[in-house]
Amino acid sequence: MNAEEPDFIRTTRASYDAMAPDYADRFPDGLATRPLDRALVTAFAELVRAHGTAPVADLGCGPGHATARLHTLGVPVFGVDVSPRMVALARRTHPDLRFHVGTMTALDLPPETLGGIAALFSVVHVPEEHLPTVFGEFHRVLNPGGHALVAFETGDDDHRHLVEGLGHETALDHYWHGPDTVTAHLTKAGLQVRAQTLLEPDGAGRRQRAYVLARKPGDEAR
Ligand SMILES: C[S@@+](CC[C@H](N)C(=O)[O-])C[C@H]1O[C@@H](n2cnc3c(N)ncnc32)[C@H](O)[C@@H]1O
């Protein structure tokens, strides 16, 4: 695609393209079986709905589970994913919803057009040194008062490189950012962190999940 695109975008795209045919079977909708995660996404939907009718982007939407849930909750949502095959899977699964290929490091959106951003388990593929770019994009495209919900599996800022995923060859990096690292980068990007929630692992071999809710300031007079 773009000659200047960082390597991690290229390898993430290729890895998810390779896994896409098997992804939906292996990873069914986690929000359907996790009431606490669902509650946080539902609260996010309520916050963005209360603020207006501007569209919401589900960034790194994968097969579109959260996109569909937000739609059901009355949010005018579309999905964006860096992997064309994941986007094709999302479109097949949810033909009534809109999905686009794109990267959260360089969003193809004008400034101040979104009422909200959901980025669920997608910044795990962004190295820390690129978080300022990603959250700078969040700040640029959000309307004043718009909310961002960022979810990620967390650890002690460590890292895993996956050379095989779902039986396919991959070159996929996972960065287990700490909640304080994500919060610090969101704050530096100009967003106000409203909540940081840590959910304990819900099975053997699983990680803690962090949800950070942030808001773009600037509409206080409204
Ligand atoms: C672990 S999956 C999560 C999918 C979905 N959000 C969910 O929670 O079920 C991560 C998704 O993020 C996408 N992704 C990773 N880096 C991205 C980027 N820079 N921009 C857009 N999508 C990205 C991947 O292609 C993949 O579909």
PDBQT file of the ligand as one rigid body, heavy atoms in Angstrom, charges set to zero:
ROOT
HETATM    1  C1  LIG A 301      -7.465  -8.858  18.266  1.00  0.00    +0.000 C 
HETATM    2  S1  LIG A 301      -8.364  -8.278  16.869  1.00  0.00    +0.000 S 
HETATM    3  C2  LIG A 301      -9.741  -7.459  17.669  1.00  0.00    +0.000 C 
HETATM    4  C3  LIG A 301     -10.948  -7.357  16.777  1.00  0.00    +0.000 C 
HETATM    5  C4  LIG A 301     -12.159  -6.662  17.414  1.00  0.00    +0.000 C 
HETATM    6  N1  LIG A 301     -11.896  -5.291  17.768  1.00  0.00    +0.000 N 
HETATM    7  C5  LIG A 301     -12.648  -7.422  18.611  1.00  0.00    +0.000 C 
HETATM    8  O1  LIG A 301     -12.488  -6.943  19.738  1.00  0.00    +0.000 OA
HETATM    9  O2  LIG A 301     -13.218  -8.522  18.413  1.00  0.00    +0.000 OA
HETATM   10  C6  LIG A 301      -7.362  -6.900  16.335  1.00  0.00    +0.000 C 
HETATM   11  C7  LIG A 301      -7.849  -6.268  15.052  1.00  0.00    +0.000 C 
HETATM   12  O3  LIG A 301      -7.205  -4.989  14.924  1.00  0.00    +0.000 OA
HETATM   13  C8  LIG A 301      -6.822  -4.804  13.576  1.00  0.00    +0.000 C 
HETATM   14  N2  LIG A 301      -5.723  -3.828  13.561  1.00  0.00    +0.000 N 
HETATM   15  C9  LIG A 301      -4.475  -3.979  14.077  1.00  0.00    +0.000 A 
HETATM   16  N3  LIG A 301      -3.745  -2.876  13.872  1.00  0.00    +0.000 NA
HETATM   17  C10 LIG A 301      -4.550  -1.982  13.224  1.00  0.00    +0.000 A 
HETATM   18  C11 LIG A 301      -4.369  -0.656  12.732  1.00  0.00    +0.000 A 
HETATM   19  N4  LIG A 301      -3.196  -0.030  12.845  1.00  0.00    +0.000 N 
HETATM   20  N5  LIG A 301      -5.419  -0.017  12.163  1.00  0.00    +0.000 NA
HETATM   21  C12 LIG A 301      -6.605  -0.672  12.006  1.00  0.00    +0.000 A 
HETATM   22  N6  LIG A 301      -6.828  -1.942  12.411  1.00  0.00    +0.000 NA
HETATM   23  C13 LIG A 301      -5.813  -2.592  13.029  1.00  0.00    +0.000 A 
HETATM   24  C14 LIG A 301      -6.428  -6.196  13.117  1.00  0.00    +0.000 C 
HETATM   25  O4  LIG A 301      -6.411  -6.328  11.719  1.00  0.00    +0.000 OA
HETATM   26  C15 LIG A 301      -7.491  -7.062  13.797  1.00  0.00    +0.000 C 
HETATM   27  O5  LIG A 301      -8.623  -7.236  12.989  1.00  0.00    +0.000 OA
ENDROOT
TORSDOF 0
